[in-house]
Amino acid sequence: MTETTSRNAPTIPAAARRRVGFAAMCGAAVIGIALAGAARAQDQDAAPPSAQGAIIIPDNVTLYGKSDLGLRKPTAVVNGDIITGTDVDQRLALIVAANGGKIEKDEIERLRLQLLRNLIDETLQIQAAKEQDLKVDPDEIESQYDRIADSKFHEDAKALDAYLYSIGSSPASLKRQIMGEVSWQHVLRRNVQPFVSVSEQEVKELMTRMEATKGTAEYRIGEIFLSATPENAATVEQTAKQIVDQVKKGGSFVAYARQYSEASTAAVGGDLGWIHLAQLPPEVAGVAKDMPVNQLAGPIPIRGGFDIILMIDKRQVLTADPRDAVLALKQISIALPVGTTEAAATARANALAAAIKADAKGCGTVDAVAAKIGAQVVANDQVPARNLPAALQDTMLKMSPGEITPPFGSVSEGVRVLMLCGRDDPPAANAPNFDDLMNQMQDDRVNKRAQLYLRDLRRDAIIEYN
């Protein structure tokens, strides 16, 4: 079947006006997100599978192991360039690995369709660069590939090669993705960036508004936006529910955002950056207002489709975040004998806390007191408050030097308390400087025009599906 694509630009909620850098949107550094599972799954001794000859396999087969890299299964032809089933399988392998293999069969089939659409867009971007004689230096591709290898394995590219083969992908697949992103950078530099400008007055007005909102709440939110019409709303909502279910089961929100979201933030894993609730659609703002950090919500019906949101973090505008304080702590702990009951562990924990409270007069005497009751002491004077578990974080930020936390622990790991010895509060937060704000505003406008440019490429493309 042959068709000319004509996809309308998705309705993008106001929150999608993410202040994201141009390089962050298009750069190959984003690719590293898809390799999030590499650290736990790398196999540096894996070798590329050998070709098995001409084997006929149906196009709809889902591969969970190594792909036969010698087999090419035509799936689509985009303006004469072939995208094969193997291309889709190798991209799918990255997503499956990023999710620890925890993707259901039905979800994998949906991912295959989305990845095919992504590969079509990538092909159009590469073609656009070639048509304008914007050449991509092979050394630039290799350099970015080497940086990914170093960031994930702290070794040379051979370790990344082995890992990609071991999960059923390939170096060629990842390098083509890098090429697509670099090609698109070149196209936008020539055809979009020169025609986007931000006035000094606009930047000054934004700085004034930021100062006026000092101390108010600001939220960092991740978004997956799926466009919908009245005719397909039920189907799209079901897809959104399945995405939520997969992420709650341990799937990568960033990976799903990159593959499914139709907002301009898809390229950065759905990250909207730091925003005010007023920037969100009212339906989303009402849900986000009371969400705790790390909570997922959705699908939320909004104008033009459905939103899935992840509360990444919260803070006060232009106000120092107490969680950025650096704490000096001493941990006092007691091991419990094997077979200790929960009741006995609770009693021992309370006795430990009572003894420290009664006899330890600050961190200077805690070591001697601990020695008398058979407890161990470990000190650390460089503990960022935000790195503590949420329950302890809230407690310790309200403590004064010399005070201890309630006892905590388990039968297997022993019981312990933390004593606060000191705290270095974070410096007062300053407003972004003029140049940073101007760059952010310009990048945002480039991102929006890039979406329109890509929409035009899709509209004019000739695609044959096999």
C-alpha positions as CSV (number, residue, x, y, z in Angstrom):
1,M,0.0,0.0,0.0
2,T,1.3,3.5,-0.8
3,E,0.2,6.6,1.0
4,T,1.1,10.2,1.5
5,T,1.2,10.9,5.2
6,S,-0.9,13.7,6.5
7,R,-0.8,13.7,10.3
8,N,-2.0,16.9,11.9
9,A,0.1,18.4,14.6
10,P,-1.0,17.1,18.0
11,T,-2.7,19.5,20.4
12,I,0.1,20.3,22.8
13,P,-0.9,21.5,26.3
14,A,0.5,24.7,27.6
15,A,2.8,22.8,29.9
16,A,4.7,21.5,26.9
17,R,6.3,24.9,26.7
18,R,9.3,23.3,28.3
19,R,12.4,25.5,28.7
20,V,14.7,22.9,27.2
21,G,18.0,23.5,25.5
22,F,18.3,22.9,21.8
23,A,21.2,20.5,22.3
24,A,19.3,18.7,25.0
25,M,16.3,18.2,22.8
26,C,18.2,16.9,19.7
27,G,21.6,15.7,21.1
28,A,22.6,12.1,21.2
29,A,23.0,12.3,25.0
30,V,19.3,11.6,25.2
31,I,20.0,8.1,23.8
32,G,21.7,7.1,27.0
33,I,18.3,7.1,28.7
34,A,17.3,4.1,26.6
35,L,20.3,2.2,28.0
36,A,19.3,2.7,31.6
37,G,19.3,-1.1,32.1
38,A,22.9,-1.5,30.8
39,A,24.5,-1.4,34.2
40,R,22.5,-4.4,35.5
41,A,22.5,-6.3,32.2
42,Q,25.8,-5.7,30.5
43,D,27.6,-8.7,29.1
44,Q,31.0,-7.6,27.9
45,D,31.9,-11.0,26.7
46,A,28.9,-11.3,24.3
47,A,29.8,-11.6,20.7
48,P,27.8,-10.7,17.6
49,P,25.6,-13.6,16.4
50,S,26.6,-15.0,13.0
51,A,24.3,-14.8,10.0
52,Q,22.0,-17.8,9.6
53,G,21.1,-17.4,5.9
54,A,17.8,-16.6,4.2
55,I,15.2,-17.6,6.7
56,I,11.6,-16.7,6.1
57,I,9.9,-15.3,9.3
58,P,6.5,-13.6,9.5
59,D,6.7,-9.8,10.0
60,N,4.7,-9.9,13.2
61,V,7.1,-12.1,15.2
62,T,8.2,-10.5,18.5
63,L,11.9,-11.3,19.3
64,Y,12.9,-11.5,22.9
65,G,16.4,-13.0,22.3
66,K,19.1,-12.1,19.8
67,S,18.0,-11.1,16.4
68,D,19.5,-12.6,13.3
69,L,21.4,-9.6,12.2
70,G,21.8,-11.0,8.7
71,L,18.0,-11.1,8.1
72,R,16.3,-8.0,6.7
73,K,12.5,-7.9,6.8
74,P,11.0,-5.0,4.8
75,T,8.4,-3.1,6.7
76,A,8.2,0.3,5.0
77,V,9.8,2.3,2.3
78,V,10.0,6.1,3.0
79,N,10.7,8.1,-0.1
80,G,12.7,5.1,-1.4
81,D,14.6,4.3,1.8
82,I,13.8,1.0,3.4
83,I,12.9,0.5,7.0
84,T,13.0,-3.2,8.0
85,G,11.4,-5.3,10.7
86,T,14.9,-5.9,12.0
87,D,15.4,-2.1,12.4
88,V,12.3,-2.1,14.5
89,D,13.3,-5.2,16.5
90,Q,16.7,-3.7,17.4
91,R,15.2,-0.4,18.6
92,L,12.6,-2.4,20.6
93,A,15.4,-4.3,22.3
94,L,16.7,-1.0,23.8
95,I,13.3,-0.3,25.3
96,V,12.8,-3.8,26.6
97,A,16.3,-3.6,28.3
98,A,15.5,-0.2,29.8
99,N,12.4,-1.7,31.4
100,G,14.3,-4.7,32.7
101,G,12.4,-7.0,30.3
102,K,9.1,-6.3,32.1
103,I,6.9,-5.5,29.1
104,E,3.8,-7.6,28.3
105,K,3.3,-9.1,24.9
106,D,0.4,-6.8,23.9
107,E,2.4,-3.7,25.0
108,I,5.4,-4.9,22.9
109,E,3.1,-5.0,19.8
110,R,2.1,-1.4,20.5
111,L,5.7,-0.4,21.0
112,R,6.6,-1.9,17.6
113,L,4.1,0.3,15.9
114,Q,5.3,3.4,17.7
115,L,8.9,2.6,16.9
116,L,8.1,2.2,13.2
117,R,6.6,5.7,13.3
118,N,9.7,7.0,15.1
119,L,11.9,5.4,12.4
120,I,9.9,7.0,9.7
121,D,10.4,10.4,11.3
122,E,14.1,9.7,11.7
123,T,14.4,8.7,8.1
124,L,12.7,11.9,7.0
125,Q,15.1,13.9,9.2
126,I,18.1,12.2,7.6
127,Q,16.7,12.7,4.1
128,A,16.1,16.4,4.8
129,A,19.7,16.9,5.7
130,K,20.9,15.0,2.6
131,E,18.6,17.0,0.3
132,Q,20.2,20.2,1.6
133,D,23.7,18.8,1.4
134,L,24.1,19.0,5.1
135,K,26.7,16.3,5.7
136,V,27.2,14.5,9.0
137,D,30.8,13.8,9.8
138,P,31.3,10.1,10.6
139,D,33.7,11.1,13.4
140,E,31.0,13.0,15.1
141,I,28.8,9.9,15.2
142,E,31.7,7.8,16.6
143,S,32.5,10.4,19.1
144,Q,29.0,10.5,20.5
145,Y,28.8,6.7,20.5
146,D,32.1,6.6,22.5
147,R,30.7,9.1,25.0
148,I,27.6,6.9,25.6
149,A,29.9,3.9,26.1
150,D,32.0,5.8,28.6
151,S,29.0,7.1,30.5
152,K,27.4,3.6,30.8
153,F,30.4,1.3,31.1
154,H,33.3,3.6,31.8
155,E,35.1,1.7,29.1
156,D,35.7,1.9,25.3
157,A,33.0,1.3,22.7
158,K,33.7,-2.5,22.6
159,A,31.8,-2.9,25.9
160,L,28.8,-1.1,24.5
161,D,29.0,-3.2,21.3
162,A,28.9,-6.4,23.3
163,Y,26.0,-5.2,25.4
164,L,23.9,-4.2,22.4
165,Y,24.5,-7.5,20.7
166,S,23.6,-9.3,24.0
167,I,20.1,-7.7,24.2
168,G,19.3,-8.2,20.5
169,S,20.2,-4.8,19.2
170,S,23.3,-3.6,17.4
171,P,25.8,-0.8,17.2
172,A,24.6,0.1,13.7
173,S,21.0,0.7,15.1
174,L,22.2,3.0,17.8
175,K,24.6,4.9,15.5
176,R,21.8,5.4,13.0
177,Q,19.7,7.0,15.8
178,I,22.6,9.3,16.6
179,M,22.9,10.2,12.9
180,G,19.2,11.0,12.8
181,E,19.5,13.4,15.8
182,V,22.6,15.0,14.5
183,S,21.1,15.4,11.0
184,W,18.1,17.1,12.5
185,Q,20.3,19.5,14.4
186,H,22.0,20.6,11.2
187,V,18.6,21.1,9.5
188,L,17.2,23.2,12.3
189,R,20.4,25.3,12.5
190,R,20.0,26.2,8.8
191,N,16.2,26.5,8.5
192,V,14.8,27.4,11.9
193,Q,17.3,28.9,14.3
194,P,18.2,31.9,12.2
195,F,14.5,32.9,12.0
196,V,13.8,32.7,15.7
197,S,14.5,35.7,18.0
198,V,13.7,36.9,21.5
199,S,13.7,40.5,22.4
200,E,15.5,42.0,25.5
201,Q,12.1,43.3,26.6
202,E,10.6,39.9,26.6
203,V,13.4,38.6,28.8
204,K,13.2,41.5,31.2
205,E,9.4,41.0,31.6
206,L,10.0,37.3,32.4
207,M,12.6,38.1,35.0
208,T,10.1,40.6,36.6
209,R,7.4,37.9,36.7
210,M,9.8,35.5,38.3
211,E,10.8,37.9,41.0
212,A,7.1,38.6,41.7
213,T,6.4,34.9,42.3
214,K,9.4,34.4,44.7
215,G,8.5,31.9,47.4
216,T,5.6,30.4,45.6
217,A,5.4,26.7,44.8
218,E,7.1,25.4,41.6
219,Y,6.9,21.9,40.3
220,R,9.1,19.7,38.1
221,I,6.7,17.3,36.2
222,G,7.1,14.6,33.6
223,E,4.4,14.3,31.0
224,I,3.2,11.8,28.4
225,F,0.6,13.4,26.2
226,L,-1.5,11.3,23.8
227,S,-3.7,13.2,21.3
228,A,-7.3,12.0,20.8
229,T,-10.4,12.8,18.8
230,P,-14.0,12.0,19.9
231,E,-13.9,9.0,17.6
232,N,-10.8,7.4,19.0
233,A,-10.9,8.7,22.6
234,A,-11.8,5.3,24.1
235,T,-8.9,3.5,22.3
236,V,-6.4,6.2,23.2
237,E,-7.5,6.2,26.9
238,Q,-7.1,2.5,27.0
239,T,-3.5,2.8,25.6
240,A,-2.8,5.5,28.3
241,K,-4.0,3.2,31.0
242,Q,-1.8,0.4,29.8
243,I,1.2,2.8,29.8
244,V,0.4,3.8,33.4
245,D,0.1,0.2,34.4
246,Q,3.5,-0.7,32.8
247,V,5.3,2.3,34.5
248,K,3.8,1.3,37.9
249,K,5.2,-2.2,37.3
250,G,8.7,-0.8,37.0
251,G,8.8,0.4,33.4
252,S,10.8,3.5,32.4
253,F,8.6,6.6,32.3
254,V,11.3,8.3,30.3
255,A,11.4,5.5,27.7
256,Y,7.6,5.5,27.3
257,A,7.6,9.3,27.0
258,R,10.1,9.2,24.2
259,Q,8.3,6.6,22.3
260,Y,4.6,7.5,22.9
261,S,4.3,11.2,23.9
262,E,3.1,13.6,21.3
263,A,4.2,16.7,23.2
264,S,7.3,18.6,22.3
265,T,9.0,17.3,25.4
266,A,9.1,13.7,24.2
267,A,12.7,14.2,23.1
268,V,13.7,14.8,26.7
269,G,11.8,12.0,28.2
270,G,8.7,14.1,28.9
271,D,10.4,16.5,31.3
272,L,8.5,19.8,31.5
273,G,11.2,21.3,33.7
274,W,10.3,23.7,36.6
275,I,6.8,25.2,36.1
276,H,3.9,26.8,37.9
277,L,0.6,25.1,38.1
278,A,-0.9,28.0,36.1
279,Q,1.1,26.8,33.1
280,L,-0.7,23.5,33.1
281,P,-4.2,22.7,31.8
282,P,-6.7,23.2,34.7
283,E,-7.5,19.5,34.8
284,V,-3.8,18.6,35.2
285,A,-3.1,21.4,37.7
286,G,-5.9,20.2,39.9
287,V,-4.4,16.7,40.1
288,A,-0.7,17.9,40.4
289,K,-1.3,20.3,43.3
290,D,-1.5,17.6,45.9
291,M,0.7,14.9,44.4
292,P,3.7,13.8,46.4
293,V,7.1,13.4,44.8
294,N,7.6,10.3,42.6
295,Q,3.8,9.7,42.3
296,L,2.3,8.9,38.9
297,A,-1.2,10.0,37.8
298,G,-3.4,9.6,34.8
299,P,-4.7,9.3,32.3
300,I,-6.2,12.7,32.8
301,P,-8.7,13.9,30.1
302,I,-7.7,17.3,28.7
303,R,-8.5,19.3,25.6
304,G,-7.2,17.4,22.6
305,G,-6.3,14.1,24.4
306,F,-5.0,12.6,27.6
307,D,-2.1,13.4,30.0
308,I,-0.1,11.1,32.2
309,I,2.1,13.0,34.7
310,L,4.9,12.1,37.0
311,M,5.7,14.4,40.0
312,I,9.5,14.5,39.8
313,D,10.2,17.2,42.4
314,K,8.9,20.3,44.1
315,R,10.5,23.6,45.4
316,Q,9.8,27.2,46.2
317,V,10.6,29.8,43.5
318,L,13.9,31.6,43.9
319,T,14.1,30.3,47.5
320,A,16.9,28.1,48.8
321,D,15.7,24.5,49.0
322,P,16.4,23.1,52.6
323,R,16.9,19.7,51.0
324,D,20.1,21.0,49.5
325,A,21.6,21.4,53.0
326,V,24.7,19.2,53.7
327,L,24.4,17.3,57.0
328,A,27.1,16.0,59.4
329,L,25.7,12.8,61.0
330,K,26.7,10.1,63.3
331,Q,24.9,6.7,63.0
332,I,24.6,4.6,66.2
333,S,23.6,1.0,65.6
334,I,23.2,-2.3,67.3
335,A,23.0,-5.7,65.5
336,L,20.3,-8.1,66.5
337,P,20.8,-11.8,67.1
338,V,19.3,-14.3,64.6
339,G,15.8,-15.2,65.6
340,T,15.0,-11.9,67.3
341,T,11.3,-11.2,67.2
342,E,9.7,-8.0,66.0
343,A,8.6,-7.2,69.6
344,A,12.1,-7.8,70.9
345,A,13.6,-5.7,68.1
346,T,11.2,-2.8,68.9
347,A,12.1,-3.0,72.6
348,R,15.9,-3.0,71.8
349,A,15.4,0.0,69.4
350,N,13.6,2.0,72.1
351,A,16.2,1.1,74.7
352,L,19.0,2.3,72.3
353,A,17.2,5.6,71.7
354,A,16.6,6.1,75.4
355,A,20.2,5.5,76.3
356,I,21.6,7.9,73.7
357,K,19.1,10.6,74.7
358,A,19.8,10.2,78.4
359,D,23.6,10.1,78.3
360,A,24.9,11.5,75.1
361,K,25.4,15.3,75.2
362,G,25.9,16.0,71.6
363,C,28.2,14.3,69.0
364,G,31.3,14.8,71.2
365,T,30.2,12.2,73.8
366,V,28.2,9.8,71.6
367,D,31.1,7.5,70.9
368,A,31.8,6.9,74.6
369,V,28.1,6.3,75.3
370,A,27.8,3.9,72.4
371,A,30.9,1.9,73.6
372,K,29.2,1.4,77.0
373,I,26.1,-0.2,75.5
374,G,27.9,-2.2,72.8
375,A,26.8,0.0,69.9
376,Q,28.8,0.9,66.8
377,V,29.2,4.5,65.5
378,V,29.8,5.6,61.9
379,A,30.3,9.3,61.1
380,N,29.8,11.2,57.8
381,D,29.9,14.9,57.5
382,Q,29.0,15.2,53.8
383,V,25.4,13.8,53.6
384,P,23.1,15.8,51.3
385,A,19.7,16.0,52.9
386,R,17.8,15.2,49.7
387,N,19.7,11.9,49.5
388,L,18.0,10.6,52.7
389,P,14.7,8.6,52.6
390,A,11.7,11.0,52.6
391,A,10.6,10.1,56.1
392,L,14.1,10.7,57.6
393,Q,14.6,13.8,55.4
394,D,11.6,15.6,56.9
395,T,12.6,14.6,60.4
396,M,16.2,15.7,60.1
397,L,15.5,19.1,58.6
398,K,13.6,20.0,61.7
399,M,16.3,18.8,64.1
400,S,19.0,20.8,65.9
401,P,22.6,19.6,66.5
402,G,22.8,17.0,69.2
403,E,19.3,15.6,68.6
404,I,18.6,12.1,67.3
405,T,16.0,10.6,65.0
406,P,13.5,8.0,66.2
407,P,15.0,4.5,66.0
408,F,14.6,2.6,62.7
409,G,15.9,-0.5,61.1
410,S,14.9,-4.2,60.9
411,V,15.5,-7.6,62.5
412,S,17.9,-8.5,59.7
413,E,19.8,-5.2,59.5
414,G,19.8,-4.2,63.1
415,V,18.4,-1.0,64.7
416,R,19.9,2.4,64.6
417,V,19.5,6.1,65.3
418,L,21.1,9.2,63.6
419,M,22.4,12.1,65.5
420,L,22.7,15.5,63.8
421,C,26.2,17.0,64.4
422,G,25.9,20.0,62.1
423,R,24.3,21.4,59.0
424,D,25.5,23.6,56.2
425,D,22.5,25.4,54.8
426,P,22.3,26.0,51.0
427,P,23.0,29.5,49.7
428,A,20.0,31.7,48.8
429,A,18.7,30.9,45.3
430,N,19.3,33.5,42.7
431,A,17.2,34.2,39.6
432,P,18.6,32.9,36.3
433,N,20.8,35.5,34.6
434,F,19.7,37.4,31.5
435,D,21.6,35.3,29.0
436,D,20.3,32.0,30.4
437,L,16.7,33.1,30.2
438,M,17.1,34.4,26.7
439,N,18.6,31.1,25.6
440,Q,15.8,29.2,27.2
441,M,13.1,31.2,25.5
442,Q,14.8,30.9,22.2
443,D,15.2,27.2,22.5
444,D,11.6,26.8,23.4
445,R,10.6,28.6,20.2
446,V,13.0,26.5,18.1
447,N,11.4,23.4,19.5
448,K,7.9,24.5,18.5
449,R,9.0,25.3,15.0
450,A,10.8,22.0,14.7
451,Q,7.6,20.2,15.4
452,L,5.9,22.1,12.6
453,Y,8.8,21.5,10.2
454,L,8.6,17.7,10.9
455,R,4.9,17.8,10.4
456,D,5.4,19.2,6.9
457,L,8.0,16.5,6.1
458,R,5.4,13.8,7.1
459,R,2.7,15.5,5.0
460,D,4.8,15.4,1.9
461,A,6.4,12.0,2.3
462,I,5.6,9.0,0.1
463,I,5.5,5.8,2.2
464,E,5.0,2.2,1.0
465,Y,4.0,-0.3,3.7
466,N,4.9,-4.0,3.1
